[in-house]
């Protein structure tokens, strides 16, 4: 903070201008008018963990088949996932047969999905869950299966007839930027025309960035969430690159997020193989700060109790699902530390301290309470609760006091500040 003309102001003006946009409702962009995704979508998606494995003879337990999704549906319903908000069970690429049927409709691979997608949807719905599916705006999917170009109305009606609740629409094999934009818009209208409530997950800006800066105000009018950056992989380098891209572009993408439309940094890979425990905490904490869709890509049949507890942490999920619907942002970076914050309902704030250093031991970081939330987080004082890595009450802090925390290498301390 610094004194300017008798008024205390934050010393980081880019974050200040961004915060002003966030708190004032962003760019005033109109959301897709389908009444869906009023908070970030939560569920499970197969891609990062199971990829395009179609060999059910050699690998029956990990191939893309109705068996896999039925097993995941069973666990989501019985193992506490649905109870904390994970609702959508999503199929990604490689579910299709190589050709459309005689009437031009997409069809599931008959060997791997013998009851078809409608049969799987019925099973998923019987568990109190919703089914997501994958298609592509271009001539082919990224894995080479039939694309939706020229078939948008047919495919939208097919998905609705099957009982699908979410569509992930990829952007491979599209011949031009205009066709890409027009295709994403057309499918949005086609889905709404079916009369069925179908969450629309776009990859529109991801495929636009190589050509020009996407128009996020327009994208928000057609999509419920949208991918901006490359696919996540099960590695710390991947998580860091997503966070780095997000913070570098936050002036463009943060203000437009809100109820009905969200930036999607891709799936949670917690419970897999590539992240340390501290790095898993960092992904969970920052995905909550960023108001990201929480779509897990892991094997719920083989997940550690520790990873399960992190993914089901109700306090972290409450931050992610906060009804105010404001995306958080990075407001400071120094000495291999990043500080992120997010305004929450009832004048609360979430703050994440990230230690990017990957050598040595835990490091201390001290921050003045007055610098958090544009100085509004703790006036005149607040109650600070540490949410991650373990929950504990840190007590009352006055506006003029400081907060000192120890943060593990590549780890994060996630805090919640509530005015007293």
N, C-alpha and C positions, 0 to 999 in steps of 0.2 A: 504494500500500500504506500501511496505517497500523497502529500498534501498539495492540492492545487486550488488556488483561490479560496482557501479555507475549507475545502471539501476533500475528504479522504477518497482516493480512487485506486483501483488495482493497478499494479505496475506491468500488466501484460495486456496491452490493448487489443491484439488479435483475438484473444480469448474473450475479452470484454465485448467486442462487437459481435462475436458469435453468440455469447450468452444472451445479449439483447435480442437477437433474432429468435433464439430458442424460447425465451420467456415470453416474448410477444407473439408467439404463435407461428414463428418461422416465416415462410414466404407467402402464407395465406393460400397455399395450394389446396385445391379441392381433392378429396380422396375419392377413390373408386367407390361408387355408390351402390355397394352390394351388402352393406351392413356386416361385413365379415372382418376378421382380424383386427378387432378393436383394441386388443392387446397382442403382442407378438405371438405368432403361432408356435405351439409346442408339440413335439412328437418324435418320430423316428423315421430315418431315411436310409436306404440300404447302401448308397453308392460307395462312400469312402471305405467302408469295411469289407463289402462283398463284391464291389466292382461289377464286372460283366461276366461273372462265372456262370456259364450255361451248361457245364458238364455235370449233369446230375447222376450219371452212371459212376464216374470216378469220385465225385465229391458230393454225395447226396445231402449232406448237412450244411453245405455252404453255397449251393447253387441258387440262382434266382428262380424260385418256384413257389407255388402256393403253400407248400409245406413250410418253407422258411417264414413266410409272412403269417401263417396261422400260428406257428410257434411263438413268434414275437407278439402277436395279438394276445395269446393266452397269458404271456408273462406281463404285458403291459396292464392287463386287467387284474391279474392276481397278485402282482408283486409290488404294488404301491405306485406304479408309474402314472396310471390314469388318475389316481386319487390326488396327486400333486399337480396335475394339469397337462401331462403328456397325452395328447388326444388323437393326433393324426399318425397313422401308420402309412408310410409313403413308399411306393414303388418308384425306382429310378429307371434308367435305360435298361434295355435287353429283356424286357418282358414279352415283346411282340413276336408273332410269327413273321417269317421273312416277307410275306406278301399280304396285301389286303384281301378281303373275301370277294366274292363275285359281285357284291353290291357296293364295293368301294370302301367298306368299313374296316378299320383296324381290328385285328384279332390277336388274342393271346396265343403264345406257343401252346399247342394242344397237349403236348406231352408234359410240359412243366406246369401248366395251369389247366388240368383236365376239366375243371368246373367253370372255367372262364373267369373273367374279372367280375362279372355280376355275382357268381357264386362266392368268390372271395369277399366281395363287398358285403354280401349278406352275413357271412361269418364274422367279419370285422364289426359290423353294426350290432350283431348279437352280443358282442362283448362291451358294448357301450362306447366304441371307438369310431373313428372316421377314416376313410381310405383315400390316400393320395396316389396319383398316377403321373406318368412322365410322357411327354411328347416333344416334338421339335417344330419350330416355325418354318424350317427349310425343307428341302427335298428329302433329306434323310436325317435320322438321329445321329448323334455323335458316334455311335457304335455301328452305324450303317443300316439300321432298320427303317421302315417306311416313315417319312416325315409327313407333316400336315399341310405343306404348301399345296394350295388348290383344293384342300379338303377341310377347311376350318369349320364350316357349318356342320358337315357330316361328323367330324370328330367330336365337336362340342356336344352334339345330340347323342352320339354313342356313349360318351363319358357320362352324361346325365342319365341315360337309360340304364347304364350299368350300376348307378348309385354311387358314383365317384364324388368325393367331397373336396378335393384339392387337385389342381393341375400344376405341375412343374413344367414350364415351357422353355426348352433350351433354344440355342440359336445357331446350331451348326448348319452347314450346307445351304446358306442363303446367299443368293447371287448379288445382292446390292443392299446398300444402306436403306434405300427407300422401301424395298421389299421387306426388309427386316422390321422397320418401323410400322409399316402398314400391316404386316402379319401379326405383330403383337397387339396392335389396336383391334384388328378384325377379330382375333380369337377372344379378346376381352368382351367385345360386344356379342359374339356368338355364344359364349358361356352364359352371359346374363339373359340372352334371349331364350335359353332353354327353360328358365324358370326355376332351376335347381340352384341351391346355394353352393357355389364351388369357389373356394379360395384360389386366387390366381397368382402364382409365383413365377415371376419373369426373370430372364437373364438378359434382358434388353440392354441395360447400360454396359454390362460386361462386353458385349459385342459391338457397342457403339464407340467405346473409348479409343480404339485404334484409329478411328476416322475423325471424330470430333467429340467435344464435350457433350454428354447427354443433357437433354432438357428434363431435369428431374421433376419440375412442376407438371409437365405433360405425362411423364411416366407414372407419377402418383395417381393421375386421373384414370389410369387403365389397369394398374397392378396393385395387389395387396402387399407383396414384398418383392424385392428385386436384388439380384446379385450384381455386385460391382467389380469383383476382383476374381482372380484365379481360384480354382478348386483348392480347398484345404487338403493337406496331407497330414499324416500322423507324425508330425515333427515339430520341434520348437522353431526351426527356421520358418516353417509355414505360418505358424501362429504370429511370430514377430513380423513377418512380411504383411500379413493382413492388418495388424494393428498399425504398422507403419504407413500403409496406404491409406487407411481410414483417417489417421490423424493428419496426414498431408493433404487430404481432400475434404476435411471436415467442414470448411466454410461452405462447400457446395452441398454436401449430403446430409449434414445433421439437421439444419433447419426444416427440411422438407418432411422429415419422419414424424409420424404421429398416428393416432388411432385410425385404422383402416389402411395404413401404408408404411412399410418399414424397410430400412436397409438390411440386407441379408449378407453377413460375412461368411456364410456357409456353416457346415455342420459342426457339432461338438464331437471331438474325437476322444473324449474322456472315457477311460476304461479299456483302451486299446494298448498299444505297445510302445509308441514313440515318445511320449511325454513323461517326464518325471512327475512325482506327486506335486511339487511346487508349480510346475508348468501347467498341470491340470487345474490347479486352483486359479492360476492366472487366466486360463481360458474361460472358466466358469464366471469368474468375477467380472472380466471385461465384457463378456457377452451380455451380462446383466446390465452393466453400465451403458452399453451401446444400444440397449433396447432391441436386441437381436432376436429373430426367431430362434427358439431352442429346439433344434432338430438333431437328435443324437444319431450318430452312425457308429454303432458298436454291436457287440453280440450280447444281448441281454441274457442269453443262456449261460454265458461264462464271463461274469463281471464281478470284480472284487467287492466285498462289502464296503470298503473305503470309497471306491469310485461311485458305487450306487448311492451312498449317503451324500456325497458331494452333489451329484446330479439331482437328488431329491431334496436338497436343502431348502426348506420352505422360506427361510429368510432371504436367501439369494433369489429364489424364484419370485418372491414378493417385490423385490427391486426390479427385476426384469419385467414383471407384469403390472407395474405401478400404473394406476388408471390415469394419471396426469398425461402420460404418453409422450414425454419429452426425452429425446435421445441425449445421452451424455457425450462428453467430449474431453480431449486432452487439453489441460490448461497450463501445464508447465512441464518442461523437460530440462533436467540439469544433472550432471555428475552421474550419468547412467541410471537416473531415476526418472520415471514418468508419473505425473499426477493427473488423474482423470476424475471428473465429477459429473453428477447427474441430478437435476432438480426432481424432487418427488412430490407427491400430493401431501397436503397438510403441512406445507412449508418445511418438509424434511429434505435431506440431501444424502446421496450416496457418494462416497469418495474412495478411490482406489489408488494405493501407492504401489507402483510396480518397480522392482529392482531388476534392471536389465543386465546387470553384471553376472557373468556365468562362471566366475572364479572366486575363490575365497569363501568366507562365511557370511553370516547375516550382517547387514549394514544398517546403521541408524539413519533415520531421516526425520528432520524437525520442520514443522510447518506452523505458521501462525494461523490461529483460528480465524482471524479477521480476513485472511486471504481466500477463504473458502466460500463458494457460492456468492461471489461478488460482494463479500462482506455481509451477506444476508443470512448465512446459515445459522449463526448463533447470536442473535440479538435479542435480549442482552446476554443470554447464555443458552447452553444446550446440553442434552444428554448424548454422549457418544457411546455407541455400541460397536465392538468389533464383531463382524459377521464371519469373516474368513481370515486366517486358516482355521481358527476355532472361535466359537462364539464366547464373548465375555463382555460384561459391562465395564466401561472405562470411567464412567462417572460424569459429573458436571464439569463443563468448561465454560469459562467466561469469554466474551468476545475478544478481550485483550490478551488471553493466554496463548500458549503454544502447545503443540501436540508432537510428541517424539515417539517414533515407532521403530521396531527392529523388523527388517524385511529380508527373507531368505533369498539367495541368488536365484534369479529367474522366477521368483515368487511374487505374490501380491498380498497386501493387507487390505481387506475390504471393510469399510466403516459405514455406519449409518448415523447421521446426526439429526436429532429431533429437538426442536425448541422446547424448552421446559415450561 
